[in-house]
Amino acid sequence: MLHRALLAILLVSVPILGCTQAATPAPAQEEAAPPIEGVWRITEIVTTGANAATNSSPQPSLVIFTRGHYSYLSVNGTAARPEFAAAKDPAKLTDAEKIARFEQWNPFGANSGTYDLNGTTLTRRPIVAKNVTVMTTNPPIVAEFTLNGDTLVLITKSAEGQPASETRTTLTRVA
């Protein structure tokens, strides 16, 4: 007990006696954020191959990359989603009312999960998605990317065994 008391006095008096404390190691330097980390919106989609198309006026989207996770939300297509009238009886939708709701829901895409970068390859692994097949895709979603300032281009190629095509999705940084 006496030893502990003397040690406590010594530890308190060391700074008073002009001795310096042992240097505390500097906190580990945080890794730099990946260059794609941030909030983006889709500004153009160009597809080559059999179903070639260019969409220079994509509908609203929000793509977020942060600390190994991502969220990808978009309204696919060049036109706003169709509106529908209120149901006559919300508990018993008619076939026409169901179709109208499906037509509004169908162009919306959503998936979130984890991602990693390896050089210029972006690999996304969906955890949750609007469409179950997106969540169960094996292999994961892989794209090459280029980054020039606030412009990110994701380049995806058709799967093996499918007709050759490439989609270039251009995103612009929002934040």
Contacts in CASP RR format, 6 or more apart in sequence:
PFRMAT RR
TARGET T0000
AUTHOR 0000-0000-0000
METHOD contacts of the structure
MODEL  1
MLHRALLAILLVSVPILGCTQAATPAPAQEEAAPPIEGVWRITEIVTTGA
NAATNSSPQPSLVIFTRGHYSYLSVNGTAARPEFAAAKDPAKLTDAEKIA
RFEQWNPFGANSGTYDLNGTTLTRRPIVAKNVTVMTTNPPIVAEFTLNGD
TLVLITKSAEGQPASETRTTLTRVA
14 21 0 8 1.000
15 21 0 8 1.000
33 67 0 8 1.000
34 65 0 8 1.000
34 68 0 8 1.000
34 117 0 8 1.000
35 147 0 8 1.000
36 65 0 8 1.000
36 117 0 8 1.000
36 122 0 8 1.000
36 145 0 8 1.000
36 147 0 8 1.000
36 152 0 8 1.000
37 65 0 8 1.000
37 66 0 8 1.000
37 67 0 8 1.000
38 64 0 8 1.000
38 65 0 8 1.000
38 66 0 8 1.000
38 173 0 8 1.000
38 174 0 8 1.000
38 175 0 8 1.000
39 62 0 8 1.000
39 63 0 8 1.000
39 64 0 8 1.000
39 173 0 8 1.000
39 174 0 8 1.000
39 175 0 8 1.000
40 62 0 8 1.000
40 63 0 8 1.000
40 64 0 8 1.000
40 65 0 8 1.000
40 152 0 8 1.000
40 171 0 8 1.000
40 172 0 8 1.000
40 173 0 8 1.000
40 174 0 8 1.000
41 60 0 8 1.000
41 61 0 8 1.000
41 62 0 8 1.000
41 63 0 8 1.000
41 171 0 8 1.000
41 172 0 8 1.000
41 174 0 8 1.000
42 58 0 8 1.000
42 61 0 8 1.000
42 63 0 8 1.000
42 74 0 8 1.000
42 169 0 8 1.000
42 170 0 8 1.000
42 171 0 8 1.000
43 58 0 8 1.000
43 170 0 8 1.000
43 171 0 8 1.000
43 172 0 8 1.000
44 54 0 8 1.000
44 55 0 8 1.000
44 56 0 8 1.000
44 58 0 8 1.000
44 168 0 8 1.000
44 169 0 8 1.000
44 170 0 8 1.000
45 53 0 8 1.000
45 54 0 8 1.000
45 55 0 8 1.000
45 58 0 8 1.000
45 167 0 8 1.000
45 168 0 8 1.000
45 169 0 8 1.000
45 170 0 8 1.000
46 53 0 8 1.000
46 54 0 8 1.000
46 55 0 8 1.000
46 167 0 8 1.000
46 168 0 8 1.000
46 170 0 8 1.000
47 53 0 8 1.000
47 54 0 8 1.000
47 165 0 8 1.000
47 166 0 8 1.000
47 167 0 8 1.000
47 168 0 8 1.000
48 165 0 8 1.000
48 166 0 8 1.000
48 167 0 8 1.000
49 163 0 8 1.000
49 164 0 8 1.000
49 165 0 8 1.000
49 166 0 8 1.000
50 163 0 8 1.000
50 165 0 8 1.000
51 165 0 8 1.000
52 165 0 8 1.000
55 77 0 8 1.000
55 78 0 8 1.000
57 78 0 8 1.000
58 74 0 8 1.000
58 75 0 8 1.000
58 77 0 8 1.000
58 78 0 8 1.000
59 74 0 8 1.000
59 75 0 8 1.000
59 76 0 8 1.000
59 77 0 8 1.000
59 78 0 8 1.000
59 79 0 8 1.000
59 80 0 8 1.000
59 81 0 8 1.000
59 107 0 8 1.000
60 74 0 8 1.000
60 75 0 8 1.000
61 73 0 8 1.000
61 74 0 8 1.000
61 75 0 8 1.000
62 71 0 8 1.000
62 73 0 8 1.000
62 74 0 8 1.000
62 174 0 8 1.000
63 70 0 8 1.000
63 71 0 8 1.000
63 72 0 8 1.000
63 73 0 8 1.000
63 74 0 8 1.000
63 171 0 8 1.000
64 70 0 8 1.000
64 71 0 8 1.000
65 115 0 8 1.000
68 114 0 8 1.000
68 115 0 8 1.000
68 116 0 8 1.000
69 112 0 8 1.000
69 113 0 8 1.000
69 114 0 8 1.000
69 115 0 8 1.000
70 112 0 8 1.000
70 113 0 8 1.000
70 114 0 8 1.000
70 115 0 8 1.000
70 124 0 8 1.000
71 110 0 8 1.000
71 111 0 8 1.000
71 112 0 8 1.000
71 113 0 8 1.000
72 109 0 8 1.000
72 110 0 8 1.000
72 111 0 8 1.000
72 112 0 8 1.000
72 124 0 8 1.000
73 108 0 8 1.000
73 109 0 8 1.000
73 110 0 8 1.000
74 108 0 8 1.000
74 109 0 8 1.000
74 110 0 8 1.000
75 81 0 8 1.000
75 107 0 8 1.000
75 108 0 8 1.000
75 109 0 8 1.000
76 107 0 8 1.000
76 108 0 8 1.000
76 109 0 8 1.000
77 107 0 8 1.000
81 103 0 8 1.000
81 104 0 8 1.000
81 107 0 8 1.000
81 108 0 8 1.000
82 100 0 8 1.000
82 103 0 8 1.000
82 104 0 8 1.000
83 104 0 8 1.000
84 97 0 8 1.000
84 100 0 8 1.000
84 101 0 8 1.000
84 103 0 8 1.000
84 104 0 8 1.000
85 97 0 8 1.000
85 100 0 8 1.000
87 93 0 8 1.000
87 94 0 8 1.000
87 97 0 8 1.000
88 94 0 8 1.000
88 97 0 8 1.000
93 101 0 8 1.000
108 130 0 8 1.000
109 129 0 8 1.000
109 130 0 8 1.000
109 131 0 8 1.000
110 129 0 8 1.000
110 130 0 8 1.000
111 124 0 8 1.000
111 126 0 8 1.000
111 128 0 8 1.000
111 129 0 8 1.000
111 130 0 8 1.000
111 131 0 8 1.000
111 134 0 8 1.000
111 135 0 8 1.000
112 126 0 8 1.000
112 127 0 8 1.000
112 128 0 8 1.000
112 129 0 8 1.000
113 124 0 8 1.000
113 125 0 8 1.000
113 126 0 8 1.000
113 127 0 8 1.000
113 128 0 8 1.000
114 124 0 8 1.000
114 125 0 8 1.000
114 127 0 8 1.000
115 122 0 8 1.000
115 123 0 8 1.000
115 124 0 8 1.000
115 125 0 8 1.000
116 122 0 8 1.000
116 123 0 8 1.000
117 123 0 8 1.000
120 144 0 8 1.000
120 145 0 8 1.000
120 146 0 8 1.000
121 142 0 8 1.000
121 143 0 8 1.000
121 144 0 8 1.000
121 145 0 8 1.000
122 142 0 8 1.000
122 143 0 8 1.000
122 144 0 8 1.000
122 145 0 8 1.000
122 154 0 8 1.000
123 140 0 8 1.000
123 141 0 8 1.000
123 142 0 8 1.000
124 140 0 8 1.000
124 141 0 8 1.000
124 142 0 8 1.000
124 143 0 8 1.000
125 140 0 8 1.000
125 141 0 8 1.000
126 134 0 8 1.000
126 135 0 8 1.000
126 137 0 8 1.000
126 140 0 8 1.000
126 141 0 8 1.000
127 135 0 8 1.000
128 135 0 8 1.000
129 135 0 8 1.000
141 156 0 8 1.000
142 156 0 8 1.000
143 154 0 8 1.000
143 155 0 8 1.000
143 156 0 8 1.000
144 154 0 8 1.000
144 155 0 8 1.000
145 152 0 8 1.000
145 153 0 8 1.000
145 154 0 8 1.000
145 155 0 8 1.000
146 152 0 8 1.000
146 153 0 8 1.000
146 155 0 8 1.000
147 153 0 8 1.000
149 173 0 8 1.000
150 172 0 8 1.000
150 173 0 8 1.000
151 170 0 8 1.000
151 171 0 8 1.000
151 172 0 8 1.000
151 173 0 8 1.000
152 170 0 8 1.000
152 171 0 8 1.000
152 172 0 8 1.000
152 173 0 8 1.000
153 168 0 8 1.000
153 169 0 8 1.000
153 170 0 8 1.000
153 171 0 8 1.000
154 168 0 8 1.000
154 169 0 8 1.000
154 171 0 8 1.000
155 166 0 8 1.000
155 167 0 8 1.000
155 168 0 8 1.000
155 169 0 8 1.000
156 166 0 8 1.000
156 167 0 8 1.000
156 169 0 8 1.000
157 164 0 8 1.000
157 165 0 8 1.000
157 166 0 8 1.000
158 164 0 8 1.000
158 165 0 8 1.000
158 166 0 8 1.000
END
